[in-house]
Amino acid sequence: MGITTQKLVAALDALAAIEPGIAEAITVTGYPDERISQRGYATLLRTIVGQQVSVAAAASVWNKLEAQLGAGCPPEQLLAQDFDALRACGLSRQKQGYARSLAELVLSGALPLDALPDDDEAAIAYLTQVKGIGRWSAEIYLLFAEGRPDIWPAGDLAVQEGVGRLLKLDARPSEKEIRAIAERWRPHRGAAAIFSWHIYAKGFQAI
């Protein structure tokens, strides 16, 4: 389960005590809403389905898959389908390869989604075994499905932009720069990422 509202507020209050820009932004935009995803296979499969398509298109494909495979698109049901059946649901050849990779790893026990390593980097390494799941997707899963509090998706452009606005920087900082900046935000970097997305969406600009 992801980071709850209560935990998010507590983490952001702790960050506001050491980072004036965060304190200022909270007074302007308020706290972000919690974002919680279901833990497990179905969430990762939905991540694959949603890549490079609109939210509406991804929802349409997912609904067709569930109609064909059953609720949650069980991995054994997915693997039992042929190419044409999955194509009719809207899955491209590439995404079918990614989905089958995920299903096979889950069924074989090679991807223990109910017992990923406690170390975040080790967990990311496990998740990126899946074709089509890169570092960013793995970080998003760990943040929103597992609620890991110190995940820091530094490669995300909106996070970079948000950090730049919080700190009143002249230009959007690079991934390397925000990794260094956020060291002082441990162990609450997950809340900082969620807040960065929040202020970016709100159009916040520090005065």
C-alpha positions as YAML, in Angstrom:
chain: A
units: angstrom
residues:
- id: 1
  name: MET
  ca: [0.00, 0.00, 0.00]
- id: 2
  name: GLY
  ca: [1.21, 3.48, -0.82]
- id: 3
  name: ILE
  ca: [2.02, 6.38, 1.45]
- id: 4
  name: THR
  ca: [-1.15, 7.36, 3.32]
- id: 5
  name: THR
  ca: [-2.27, 10.96, 3.78]
- id: 6
  name: GLN
  ca: [-1.26, 10.86, 7.45]
- id: 7
  name: LYS
  ca: [2.26, 9.68, 6.64]
- id: 8
  name: LEU
  ca: [2.54, 12.11, 3.74]
- id: 9
  name: VAL
  ca: [1.62, 15.10, 5.91]
- id: 10
  name: ALA
  ca: [4.03, 14.04, 8.67]
- id: 11
  name: ALA
  ca: [6.88, 13.59, 6.18]
- id: 12
  name: LEU
  ca: [6.23, 16.93, 4.49]
- id: 13
  name: ASP
  ca: [6.07, 18.71, 7.84]
- id: 14
  name: ALA
  ca: [9.47, 17.23, 8.67]
- id: 15
  name: LEU
  ca: [10.81, 18.42, 5.31]
- id: 16
  name: ALA
  ca: [9.29, 21.89, 5.75]
- id: 17
  name: ALA
  ca: [11.24, 22.26, 8.99]
- id: 18
  name: ILE
  ca: [14.53, 21.97, 7.10]
- id: 19
  name: GLU
  ca: [13.59, 23.32, 3.65]
- id: 20
  name: PRO
  ca: [11.97, 26.80, 3.57]
- id: 21
  name: GLY
  ca: [10.88, 26.35, -0.06]
- id: 22
  name: ILE
  ca: [8.77, 23.34, 0.88]
- id: 23
  name: ALA
  ca: [7.23, 25.22, 3.80]
- id: 24
  name: GLU
  ca: [6.32, 28.13, 1.51]
- id: 25
  name: ALA
  ca: [4.83, 25.86, -1.14]
- id: 26
  name: ILE
  ca: [2.66, 24.00, 1.40]
- id: 27
  name: THR
  ca: [1.09, 27.30, 2.47]
- id: 28
  name: VAL
  ca: [0.26, 28.08, -1.17]
- id: 29
  name: THR
  ca: [-0.82, 24.71, -2.58]
- id: 30
  name: GLY
  ca: [-1.72, 22.70, 0.50]
- id: 31
  name: TYR
  ca: [-0.81, 19.05, 0.92]
- id: 32
  name: PRO
  ca: [-1.11, 16.58, -1.97]
- id: 33
  name: ASP
  ca: [-3.68, 13.80, -1.99]
- id: 34
  name: GLU
  ca: [-2.44, 10.29, -1.30]
- id: 35
  name: ARG
  ca: [-1.82, 8.11, -4.33]
- id: 36
  name: ILE
  ca: [-2.14, 4.44, -3.56]
- id: 37
  name: SER
  ca: [-1.97, 1.54, -6.01]
- id: 38
  name: GLN
  ca: [-2.72, -2.12, -5.40]
- id: 39
  name: ARG
  ca: [0.35, -4.18, -4.58]
- id: 40
  name: GLY
  ca: [1.19, -7.00, -6.98]
- id: 41
  name: TYR
  ca: [1.14, -8.32, -10.51]
- id: 42
  name: ALA
  ca: [-1.96, -6.51, -11.79]
- id: 43
  name: THR
  ca: [-0.50, -3.06, -11.08]
- id: 44
  name: LEU
  ca: [2.69, -3.87, -12.98]
- id: 45
  name: LEU
  ca: [0.67, -5.27, -15.87]
- id: 46
  name: ARG
  ca: [-1.38, -2.08, -15.97]
- id: 47
  name: THR
  ca: [1.88, -0.11, -16.08]
- id: 48
  name: ILE
  ca: [2.88, -2.04, -19.21]
- id: 49
  name: VAL
  ca: [-0.57, -1.62, -20.77]
- id: 50
  name: GLY
  ca: [-0.47, 2.13, -20.15]
- id: 51
  name: GLN
  ca: [2.92, 2.85, -21.68]
- id: 52
  name: GLN
  ca: [2.91, 5.46, -24.48]
- id: 53
  name: VAL
  ca: [-0.90, 5.68, -24.71]
- id: 54
  name: SER
  ca: [-3.49, 8.00, -23.20]
- id: 55
  name: VAL
  ca: [-5.18, 7.24, -19.90]
- id: 56
  name: ALA
  ca: [-8.45, 6.61, -21.75]
- id: 57
  name: ALA
  ca: [-6.84, 4.25, -24.25]
- id: 58
  name: ALA
  ca: [-5.07, 2.34, -21.47]
- id: 59
  name: ALA
  ca: [-8.36, 1.95, -19.57]
- id: 60
  name: SER
  ca: [-10.06, 0.64, -22.71]
- id: 61
  name: VAL
  ca: [-7.36, -1.98, -23.31]
- id: 62
  name: TRP
  ca: [-7.41, -3.03, -19.65]
- id: 63
  name: ASN
  ca: [-11.20, -3.46, -19.68]
- id: 64
  name: LYS
  ca: [-10.97, -5.64, -22.80]
- id: 65
  name: LEU
  ca: [-8.21, -7.73, -21.22]
- id: 66
  name: GLU
  ca: [-10.25, -8.28, -18.06]
- id: 67
  name: ALA
  ca: [-13.26, -9.27, -20.15]
- id: 68
  name: GLN
  ca: [-11.09, -11.83, -21.95]
- id: 69
  name: LEU
  ca: [-8.95, -13.08, -19.04]
- id: 70
  name: GLY
  ca: [-10.96, -12.37, -15.89]
- id: 71
  name: ALA
  ca: [-10.53, -9.87, -13.08]
- id: 72
  name: GLY
  ca: [-6.91, -8.84, -12.60]
- id: 73
  name: CYS
  ca: [-5.85, -10.65, -15.80]
- id: 74
  name: PRO
  ca: [-4.33, -13.71, -14.01]
- id: 75
  name: PRO
  ca: [-0.87, -14.59, -15.36]
- id: 76
  name: GLU
  ca: [-1.81, -18.17, -16.24]
- id: 77
  name: GLN
  ca: [-4.77, -16.91, -18.27]
- id: 78
  name: LEU
  ca: [-2.63, -14.36, -20.07]
- id: 79
  name: LEU
  ca: [-0.06, -16.98, -21.04]
- id: 80
  name: ALA
  ca: [-2.82, -19.25, -22.36]
- id: 81
  name: GLN
  ca: [-3.89, -16.66, -24.96]
- id: 82
  name: ASP
  ca: [-2.54, -16.59, -28.49]
- id: 83
  name: PHE
  ca: [-1.22, -13.52, -30.26]
- id: 84
  name: ASP
  ca: [-4.46, -12.70, -32.06]
- id: 85
  name: ALA
  ca: [-6.58, -12.87, -28.91]
- id: 86
  name: LEU
  ca: [-4.35, -10.38, -27.10]
- id: 87
  name: ARG
  ca: [-4.05, -8.22, -30.20]
- id: 88
  name: ALA
  ca: [-7.83, -7.98, -30.34]
- id: 89
  name: CYS
  ca: [-7.73, -6.55, -26.82]
- id: 90
  name: GLY
  ca: [-5.33, -3.85, -28.00]
- id: 91
  name: LEU
  ca: [-1.94, -5.25, -26.97]
- id: 92
  name: SER
  ca: [0.80, -4.69, -29.54]
- id: 93
  name: ARG
  ca: [3.38, -7.36, -30.28]
- id: 94
  name: GLN
  ca: [5.93, -5.51, -28.10]
- id: 95
  name: LYS
  ca: [3.57, -5.15, -25.15]
- id: 96
  name: GLN
  ca: [2.56, -8.78, -25.44]
- id: 97
  name: GLY
  ca: [6.22, -9.68, -25.03]
- id: 98
  name: TYR
  ca: [6.47, -7.49, -21.95]
- id: 99
  name: ALA
  ca: [3.24, -8.88, -20.46]
- id: 100
  name: ARG
  ca: [4.34, -12.48, -21.04]
- id: 101
  name: SER
  ca: [7.71, -11.75, -19.45]
- id: 102
  name: LEU
  ca: [5.95, -10.42, -16.35]
- id: 103
  name: ALA
  ca: [3.51, -13.35, -16.18]
- id: 104
  name: GLU
  ca: [6.29, -15.93, -16.56]
- id: 105
  name: LEU
  ca: [8.46, -14.34, -13.86]
- id: 106
  name: VAL
  ca: [5.53, -14.16, -11.45]
- id: 107
  name: LEU
  ca: [4.43, -17.75, -12.03]
- id: 108
  name: SER
  ca: [7.98, -19.11, -11.75]
- id: 109
  name: GLY
  ca: [8.55, -17.30, -8.47]
- id: 110
  name: ALA
  ca: [11.51, -15.38, -9.92]
- id: 111
  name: LEU
  ca: [9.70, -12.10, -9.17]
- id: 112
  name: PRO
  ca: [8.45, -12.35, -5.56]
- id: 113
  name: LEU
  ca: [6.08, -9.41, -5.51]
- id: 114
  name: ASP
  ca: [4.88, -10.36, -2.03]
- id: 115
  name: ALA
  ca: [8.43, -10.40, -0.69]
- id: 116
  name: LEU
  ca: [10.65, -8.00, -2.60]
- id: 117
  name: PRO
  ca: [14.00, -7.19, -0.95]
- id: 118
  name: ASP
  ca: [13.85, -4.51, 1.75]
- id: 119
  name: ASP
  ca: [16.73, -2.67, 0.12]
- id: 120
  name: ASP
  ca: [15.23, -0.28, -2.43]
- id: 121
  name: GLU
  ca: [17.97, -0.69, -5.03]
- id: 122
  name: ALA
  ca: [17.74, -4.49, -4.78]
- id: 123
  name: ALA
  ca: [13.95, -4.26, -5.21]
- id: 124
  name: ILE
  ca: [14.40, -2.05, -8.28]
- id: 125
  name: ALA
  ca: [16.80, -4.63, -9.71]
- id: 126
  name: TYR
  ca: [14.19, -7.36, -9.25]
- id: 127
  name: LEU
  ca: [11.45, -5.35, -10.91]
- id: 128
  name: THR
  ca: [13.56, -4.32, -13.89]
- id: 129
  name: GLN
  ca: [14.03, -8.00, -14.75]
- id: 130
  name: VAL
  ca: [10.66, -7.62, -16.43]
- id: 131
  name: LYS
  ca: [10.91, -6.54, -20.05]
- id: 132
  name: GLY
  ca: [9.26, -3.15, -20.35]
- id: 133
  name: ILE
  ca: [9.72, -2.20, -16.69]
- id: 134
  name: GLY
  ca: [12.51, 0.35, -16.46]
- id: 135
  name: ARG
  ca: [13.87, 2.13, -13.44]
- id: 136
  name: TRP
  ca: [11.19, 4.84, -13.44]
- id: 137
  name: SER
  ca: [8.33, 2.30, -13.58]
- id: 138
  name: ALA
  ca: [9.95, 0.29, -10.78]
- id: 139
  name: GLU
  ca: [10.33, 3.39, -8.63]
- id: 140
  name: ILE
  ca: [6.70, 4.39, -9.19]
- id: 141
  name: TYR
  ca: [5.56, 0.90, -8.22]
- id: 142
  name: LEU
  ca: [7.63, 0.91, -5.02]
- id: 143
  name: LEU
  ca: [6.38, 4.38, -4.10]
- id: 144
  name: PHE
  ca: [2.66, 3.98, -4.80]
- id: 145
  name: ALA
  ca: [2.06, 0.24, -4.36]
- id: 146
  name: GLU
  ca: [4.52, -0.53, -1.56]
- id: 147
  name: GLY
  ca: [4.62, 2.89, 0.08]
- id: 148
  name: ARG
  ca: [8.40, 2.92, 0.40]
- id: 149
  name: PRO
  ca: [9.14, 6.31, 1.97]
- id: 150
  name: ASP
  ca: [12.55, 7.11, 0.51]
- id: 151
  name: ILE
  ca: [12.06, 6.35, -3.20]
- id: 152
  name: TRP
  ca: [13.43, 9.20, -5.31]
- id: 153
  name: PRO
  ca: [12.58, 9.08, -9.06]
- id: 154
  name: ALA
  ca: [15.23, 11.63, -9.97]
- id: 155
  name: GLY
  ca: [14.91, 10.93, -13.69]
- id: 156
  name: ASP
  ca: [11.32, 12.22, -13.76]
- id: 157
  name: LEU
  ca: [11.14, 15.58, -15.55]
- id: 158
  name: ALA
  ca: [8.21, 16.84, -13.46]
- id: 159
  name: VAL
  ca: [10.10, 16.02, -10.25]
- id: 160
  name: GLN
  ca: [13.11, 17.91, -11.58]
- id: 161
  name: GLU
  ca: [10.91, 20.88, -12.49]
- id: 162
  name: GLY
  ca: [9.18, 20.77, -9.12]
- id: 163
  name: VAL
  ca: [12.48, 20.80, -7.24]
- id: 164
  name: GLY
  ca: [13.64, 23.73, -9.34]
- id: 165
  name: ARG
  ca: [10.52, 25.67, -8.37]
- id: 166
  name: LEU
  ca: [10.78, 24.76, -4.69]
- id: 167
  name: LEU
  ca: [14.36, 25.97, -4.52]
- id: 168
  name: LYS
  ca: [13.86, 28.97, -6.85]
- id: 169
  name: LEU
  ca: [16.49, 27.75, -9.29]
- id: 170
  name: ASP
  ca: [17.01, 29.58, -12.59]
- id: 171
  name: ALA
  ca: [16.70, 26.39, -14.66]
- id: 172
  name: ARG
  ca: [15.36, 22.89, -14.24]
- id: 173
  name: PRO
  ca: [18.05, 20.90, -12.41]
- id: 174
  name: SER
  ca: [19.44, 17.71, -13.89]
- id: 175
  name: GLU
  ca: [18.93, 14.21, -12.54]
- id: 176
  name: LYS
  ca: [22.43, 14.28, -11.07]
- id: 177
  name: GLU
  ca: [21.79, 17.65, -9.43]
- id: 178
  name: ILE
  ca: [18.52, 16.65, -7.77]
- id: 179
  name: ARG
  ca: [20.04, 13.41, -6.51]
- id: 180
  name: ALA
  ca: [22.61, 15.53, -4.68]
- id: 181
  name: ILE
  ca: [20.04, 18.09, -3.51]
- id: 182
  name: ALA
  ca: [17.73, 15.42, -2.10]
- id: 183
  name: GLU
  ca: [20.35, 13.74, 0.06]
- id: 184
  name: ARG
  ca: [19.35, 16.09, 2.88]
- id: 185
  name: TRP
  ca: [15.72, 15.01, 2.48]
- id: 186
  name: ARG
  ca: [16.32, 11.39, 3.46]
- id: 187
  name: PRO
  ca: [14.37, 9.41, 4.64]
- id: 188
  name: HIS
  ca: [11.41, 11.37, 3.22]
- id: 189
  name: ARG
  ca: [12.34, 11.62, -0.45]
- id: 190
  name: GLY
  ca: [9.18, 9.77, -1.51]
- id: 191
  name: ALA
  ca: [7.03, 12.50, 0.02]
- id: 192
  name: ALA
  ca: [9.26, 15.11, -1.64]
- id: 193
  name: ALA
  ca: [8.66, 13.44, -5.02]
- id: 194
  name: ILE
  ca: [4.89, 13.36, -4.51]
- id: 195
  name: PHE
  ca: [4.96, 17.01, -3.46]
- id: 196
  name: SER
  ca: [7.06, 17.93, -6.50]
- id: 197
  name: TRP
  ca: [4.42, 16.40, -8.79]
- id: 198
  name: HIS
  ca: [1.72, 18.19, -6.79]
- id: 199
  name: ILE
  ca: [3.19, 21.67, -7.12]
- id: 200
  name: TYR
  ca: [4.06, 21.08, -10.78]
- id: 201
  name: ALA
  ca: [0.42, 20.17, -11.49]
- id: 202
  name: LYS
  ca: [-0.76, 23.21, -9.52]
- id: 203
  name: GLY
  ca: [1.53, 25.52, -11.46]
- id: 204
  name: PHE
  ca: [3.27, 26.73, -8.30]
- id: 205
  name: GLN
  ca: [5.99, 29.34, -8.75]
- id: 206
  name: ALA
  ca: [7.99, 30.52, -5.73]
- id: 207
  name: ILE
  ca: [8.04, 34.30, -5.24]
...
